[in-house]
């Protein structure tokens, strides 16, 4: 691309060949570049660094340092740049001539107007534990936030962590810069201190080279003079370009400068490595050439928003195409730099490769969809609640029970903003017990909607403890409504049958497959003289069968269990029976078996034949049977 298409004041694509003496060079050394590179590449709590205001500020300095003659604007840019690179909430910079004495320039970044006004008039000459002339950085934490507790001037804003570094050159100390409260951290680290010293040293060199005036006389200087073309202005411009070029070329973050037509006119090595092209190849391309076709329109639309002045920068997750043809997912930050008159100059792009993250997210999304599918196909009711009873997760079966959709369950609490069954208070009691004791509870519970029929569930509620120690509640419920209804019907039937048997005129006796009594009605009590509670669980043969017939009774029972055949079943026969007092009497008996699961119960109705015999009715003897 032709050099003429570049905005004025931006350093050229090729290095400046003429070098100044080492004593005058403001370029960063290798260790300082490493610190800056690590700072720019440092990730946030979610793994992705937000738009780099520090890089934007550095480019502002690169554009303006060589020609800016206003000390306030330039110091403010330096203060803002240093704060953004360090990741501090606030920064206060103070410099003055003569080892920091005399006239003081005070600039702030991130400080609100009220606090800034107080700082401007404070006793700054003796600030920072009296270290304005100290050769070392000072840092620490301040739990109560009161500036005086940290040895800072009372006019300072609230301070919980601080890092102060002297602004000095090889010759002398000019002032200091103080950073307040580390963003995303409790305190400033050793690496922050080293980086602060580097930045403060650069500010000191700029100050010493008269990029700022030594004293208030600068404010009366004719800023309309031809400083741009003066030897000092050219030298300072080259210094600023070298400073920016060092950071731009050596950072591990992929960076690019494009003109207003979105064509590249400078890329760094990290950008070239990311896309697999050479520098020369990239300088013949535009951002649209690298962007995935499906993302071009959105990218251009966002750049139009920058041109309109509604935003200074934007952030977008977008796809690029590598030289090999593979897709690169990126987090791209784009800022628009404008000239002094507000005219758009260049776009500054910072690109981070997030392909691995996006692939992991896609894989995780697929896994979650699979789990959700299995989760929703499970007919059991499944839910997770927090300790306050708010729903964190619920499957389709649970949502259906609540008469809503799974996604509408999240964050809601039954009985507060979600319909609740009549048994809700009992549910709350049980769930509270599970959370407090951290022990599971198994219960058969009814679920009765306010306007519906009850349903029954076998509920398992168990504590679910997360790695951070938080305890949630996991609930799994199996619908047992049909089983409960069958049980209720069976109990009702048994109650009716018991009533019938209790009022029957014949004795009723039931015996299990082992020959033990399981039921004995009121008429049997009268007929044989044994109370029910005395017979249940006892061998029937020991109670009512005469001794001489007991072996035959046991043999017949074994044969039936073995073959399923019994000669005395399902017909009426006459047999001698034994009363509690030992007397025998004839009875008519009818026996029928009932299969209950894998067990057999033998039921018998018995009628006393003594009265019939007294009336001369014929009877069949036990021997005949």
N, C-alpha and C positions, 0 to 999 in steps of 0.2 A: 504494500500500500504506500502511496506517495507520502512523503514527509509533510507536505503542505496540508494534508487532511487532518493532521493532528491539532488539537486545541493548543493555543499559545500557552507557554509556561509549563507544559508537561515535558518531562525529560524524554529524549529521543530513544528509539529502540536500540541503537548501537551505543556502546560505552563511550564516555568522554575520554579521549586518549591523553590529553594533557593532565598530569597529576601535580597536585600541590605538595609541598614538603610535608613529611610525616607529622611534624609538629602542628601543622595547620589542619590536617585531615580530620573531618568529623565522622568518618565512616566507622561503623561498629566493628569490634574485633570478633573473632570466631566464637568465643564464649558468650559474648553479649548477644550475638545473633542466635546462638542456641537458646538462650533465655527467652528472647522475643518469640522465636519459632514455637517453643513449648507453650508459651503463654497464649499465642494465637490458636494453637491446636488443642488447647485444654478444653475438655468437654464439660458440659453442664450435668445436672443431676439425672437427666434422661438420656445422656449419651450424645447429645447434639448441641454444639455451641450456637448460641443465638447470633443474630447479625453482628458482625465485628465492627463496633463503633470505633475501636482503637485503630483498625486499619484505615477506616474512613478519615479519622483525624490525622493519621500519618500522611495520607495523600493530600489532605488540606495543607499540611505544613509543606509538603513537597511542591505544591502549586504556589504557595504564597510566601514562603520564607525568604526567597531571594529578593522579593519586591516589597514586602510588607514593612512599612516604616512606623506603624502605630504599635507602641509597646504593649498597650492594654490588650489589643486583639491578638497579638502574637503570643503573649504570655498566657492568655486564656486558652488558646489552642493547645499550647504545650501542657497546661494543667489538665485540660480535658483528655488529651491523648494519654498522658501518664495514668490518669484515673481509670480509663477504659482498659488499658493494657493490664494494669494490676487487678482489675475487677473489684475496685473499691466503691463504696456507696458515695463517698464524698472525698474531695481533695481541696487543700488550701495551700497556695504557693505564695511565698513572700521573698522578694529580692530587693537589694538596695546597693548603692555604691559604697565603696570604702569598707570592705569586710562586713557588709550588712548594716552599716550605720548610716545615718542621714536619711535621705528620702527613701521611702519604702514603697514598692509596688506590691499590692496584695490582690491576688486573683483567686476565685473559687470555682469549683465545678461540682454540680450535684447538690449544692447548698441552697436552700430557699432564700428568698429575698430578705426576709426578716433576720435570719441568722447571718447572712452575708453582710448586712449593714452593720451588725454588732462587731463582726470580725474585723471589718475595715477600720474601725476606730479603736480597736483593742491594743493593749501593750504588747505588740508582736515582737519587739526587739528582744525581749527576755523570755520568749516562749519556748516551748518544748523542753522543759526541764533545764532551761538555760543552755541548750546545746546548739544554738544557732551557729556557733563557730566550731562545734565539735566535728572531728573528722569521721565519726562513725554514725551509723543508723541507730535509731532507738525504736523499739517496738514492744508491745505488750497487750494485755487484756485488761478490761476495766468493768467488772461485773455490775456495778451500780450505775454505770453510764454517766456519772458526774465528771465533767472535764477536770476539775481540780483534783479528783482522786488519782488521776493519771499524771498529775503535774503539768496539765495543760492550762492555758488561760481560761478564766471563767467565761469569757465571751464565746468560747468554742461551742458548737452545737453538741448534742448528746453523743458520747463516745463510748463504745463497748470494746472496740479493738482499734489500735492505732499503729501506724508505721511512719516514722519521720526520717527523712534523709537530707543531709546538707547538700545545697547546690554549690558546687565548688569546681574550680579548674585546678590545673597544676600549680597555679600561682596563689590563689586565695579562695576563701569561701564568701559567697555573695548572699546567701540566705538559706531557705529550706523549703521542702515540700512535705506536707503531712497528709497521709491517706487515712481515712476514717472508715472503719467497719468493712470487713471482707464480705463481698457478696457470695452467698452460698457456703460460707464457712464461719467458724467461731473466731478464728484468729489468723493473722498473717503468718506465713511460713518462712523458712530460711530462703527458699527460692524467691519468694516475694521480696525479701530484703535485698537479695543480690540484684534482682531486676530493678528495684527502686533506686539502688545506688547507681546502676548503669544509666537509667533515664535521667536522674538528677545530674549526673556527670555531663550528659549530652546537653542538658539545659544550661549548665555552667559554661560549657565551651561556646555555645551559641551566644550567651550573654557577653562573654569575654571578647568575642570577635566583633562586638559592636552591632550584632543583629538587633540588639536593643541598645538604646542610648544609656550611658552611665549618668543617670540623673534626670531631673525634670526638664532639662534643656531640650530633650528630644521632642517634647510636646510643642515647642515653638519652632521646630525645624520646618522648613518648607517641604511638605510632603509631595508637592507637585514637581519638585526638581527632578532632573533626569537621573534618578538613582538607578533606574533599570539599566541604563547604559554605562554607568560609572564602573571603573575597575572593581571597586568594593562590592557593588551590586552583582556584577558578573561572578565574582569569586564566591559570594554568599549563595547565589543561585546554584552554582556548581556544588557547593557544600551540601545544600539541601537535597539536590538530586542524588548525590552519592549516598547520603543518609537513607533516603527512601529506597533507592535501588538496592542497597544492601539488605534491607528488611524484605523488600518485595521478592528478590531473587532467592534468598536463602531460607525463607519460611517454608515449613512443611505443608502449609495450607495452599491449595491450588488457587491462584489468583489471576485475574485477567482484566485488562482495560480495553474497552470498546468505544468506538465513536458513536455519534448519535444515530448513524445508520446501522449500528450493531455489528460492525466489522472489527475484528481484532487488530489492535496496533501494538499491544504488548502482552505477553504471557510469561509466567514464570516457569521454572523447571518442573515444579510439582504439577502444574496444569498440563504441561506437555506429557509428563509420565502418565497421568491419569487417562489421557485419551489416546496415547500411543502414536502421536504425530510429532514431527520435529517442529522447532520454533518457526523455521522458514515456511513449512506447510501451513501452520496455523495462521500466520500473518497474511495468508492469501484466502482465508476463510472468514465466515461470519458465525455468530452464535446460532443462527438458524441451520447452518450446515451440520452442526453437531447435535442439535436438539432432535429428539424423537418427533416424527411428523405429527403425532397426536397431541404433542405438548407445545407446538410452536405458537398456535393462536393464543393460548393462555399467557405464555411468556411475553409475547408482543403487547398484549392488552395491559399487562402489569407495568410494562415500561412506559406505555402511554399515560398511565396514571401518574408515574413519576414526572413525566414531562408537563403534565397539567399543574403540578405544584401541590397536589393534595397529599403526597407522601414524599419523604426524603429517601426511603429505601423500602424494599419488600423482601420477603422470604418465601420460597416456594420449593416444594418437593417435586422434582421433575425428572424425566428420563433423557439421557444422552445416548448417542451411538458411538461406541469405541471404533477405532480404525479397523479392528478385526471383525466388526459387525455385531459384537455382543452389546447388550443393553446395560447401561450404567444408571443406577438410581442415585440421585444426588439431593442434597439440601443446598440450595443456591441462594445466596444473599446478594442483592443488587442494590447499589446506591447510585444516585445521580449527583455529580458534582457540578456546581454552577459557578460562573464567573462573578466578578464584583457587581456587575449590572444585572445579575440574575439570569444571564443567558446560559442554557445548558451546554456543558463542555464534554464530559465523558461519563460513561457508566463504569462503575467499579464492581467487579464480580468476585465473589468468594464461593468456591464450590467444594463441598465435602461429599466424598463417596459413601453412600449409605446403602449400597447394594446388599451387603451381607445382612444389614438390619432389615431391609425390605423382604429379602428372601426368608429370613427367620420369621418375620411377621406373617408372611403368606403361609408358611408352614404351620405356624402357631394357629393362624386363622382356620386352616384346614382341619387341624387337630381339634380345635374348639367346635367347629361345625360337626365333625364326626361325633365328638362327645355329646354335643347338644342333640344330635339325631338319636343316638342311643338313649340318652337321658329322656328324651320326649317319647320314645317308643316304649319305655318301661311303664307298665300299667300301674306300678306302685306310685303313691304320692311321695314326692321327694322335695325337700326345701331346706334352705339354710337361713337362719336368722342371727342377727347380732344380739348382744347382751340386752339391748333395749327392746327386743322383739320385732325390729324392722326386718323385712324380708330382703335378703341379699341375693337369693337364687331360688328359683322354683321351676319345676318341670311342667309339661303340658297337663299332666293329670292333676297336679296341684292347682294350676291356673283354672282348669275346668271346674274344680271343686269350689273355687272362689268366684266363679262366673266372670272370668276375665281372661286376658292373654298373658303369656309368660313375661313378655317385656314390660307389661304394665304392673307387674308385681313389685319390681325393684324399688326399695326405699319406703314401701308402704307397710302399715302396721294393722293387722286385723283388730277390729274394734275401734280403730281411730279413723283411718281413711280407707278401710277395706271392710266389706261386710263380714261379720263374724257369726259363728254358730252360737246357739244358746249356752253351750258348755265352755265358752271362751275363758271365763274366770278360772275354771279348773285347769284348762290348758296353760294359762299363765302361771298358775301355782306349780305345776309339774315342770315347766320349762325353767322357771326360776330355781327350782331345786336342782335340776341338772347342771345349770351354770354354776351354782354355788358349790355343789359337792363334787362336780366334775366326774360324775358317775352316770352311766346310762340307765334309763328306766323303760321297761316294757309294759305296755298296758293295752287292754281291749277297751276302746273308747267309742262313744257315740258322737256323731257329728250331725247336729240338727239345725238346718237353716231356719231363719226366722219364719219363712213361709213355705217350708217343705217337710218331707218325710225324713226321718232319721236314717243315717247310714252308719255302718259300723266299720271300724278300722282296728287292726292290730298295729299299734304305734310303737316304734322304737325311737326314742330321743336320746341322743348321745352328745357329749361335749366334743367340739372340734377346735383344737388348740393350734394356732398359727405359729410360725417361727418367732414372731415378735412377742409371743406370750398372750396375745389377744385370744379370748375364748368365744367362739360362736356356737350355735346349736344346730346340729344336723338332725332332721326328722325324716323317717321313712315309714310310710304307712301302707299296709296291705288291706285292700277292701275285703272284709269278711261279712259283708251285709247278708249275702245269701246263706252263708253258714249260720249266722246268728238267727236269721229268720227260721231256718230249719230247726235249730236248737229250741227256739221259742215254741214253734209248732209242736215239736216232739214233747217238750215239757207239758204243754197244754193237753196233748193227747194222753200223756201218761197220767196227768192229773184227773182227766175224765175217766180213764180206765180204772185208776185207783178208787175213784168214787163209786164206780159201778161194782167193782169187786168187793169193796167194803160193805156195800149194802146188799150183796148177793145172798141168796138163801143157801147156797152151797159153799163148802169150804174151798178156798183157792190156795194152792201151794206152788211155788216156782223153785226149781233146782238147777244149778249150773252143771257143766259137763264133769265137774269133779265130784258131784253128788252132794254139794252143800246147798243149804236153803238160802234163797235170795229174796223171797217174798212169802208172806203168811198173813192171810186176811183175818178179819174179826171172827167170822164163822169158824175158821180153823182153830182159833183160840178156844172157842166154846166147845167144839167137837173133840179136840184132843187134850185140852187142859193146859197147853203151853202158851205163854204170852209171846207176841211177835219178837220182842227184843231178846227173848231167851232162845229163839230158834235160828234167827238169821246168822249164817256163818257156821252153823252146826251141820253134821252129816244127817241127811234125812233118814237113812236106814237106822240110825241110833234112836230116832224119835218115834216113828210111827210103824215101822215094819217089824213084825214078830221075828224073833231070833232065828227060827228055823227057815225063814225065807230070805234072809239077808244075803247069803252067798249067791242065790239065784239072781237077786236084784243087782249085785255088783257085776256078775257075769253078763247079764243082759245089757247093762250100761256100757261095758267095754266092747261088746259085739256091735252095738249100734254106732259107737264112735269109730269103730274099725271099718264097718261095712255100710253103715247108713240104713240098716234094716232093723226094725224092731217089731216083734209080733204083737205087742200089746198097745201099739200106738194107733191113734186116730179111731178108736172104737171103745165102746163102753164094756167094762168087765167088772166082776165082783171079786173082791179080795178081802181077807181079814186084815184089820188094822189094829194098832196098839195105842191105847190111851196112856196118859202120863202115869196113872195109878196102876198100870200093868195089865188092865183088863183088855181083852180083845173084843172086837165087834165087826160085823160085816159092813163093807162100804161098796158103793158103785163108783168107779173111777174112770175118767176119760183123760188120756194124756196126749199132748201134741207138742212137738219141738218147734222152737223159733230160732232162726239163724240171725245172730247179731254180730256182723262183721265176720271175724274168724271164730267166734264162740257160738256155742249152742246153749239155749236155755230150755228146760223142760217144764211145761205148764200142766197143771192137773186140777180138775174139778172133782171133788169128792162129796158123796151124799151118804148119810147114815141109813142103812137098810134094816136096822133093828125093828123099826115100826112096821115095815113091810112084812118082815118075818113073823112078827107077832100077829099080823092079820092073815097069816097062812100063805103069803105070796111065795112063789118058788124062787130060789136063789141058786147061784152057781158057786160051788165050793172052791176054795183056794187050791185044792189039790187038782181039780179039773182044769183050772187055769194053768 
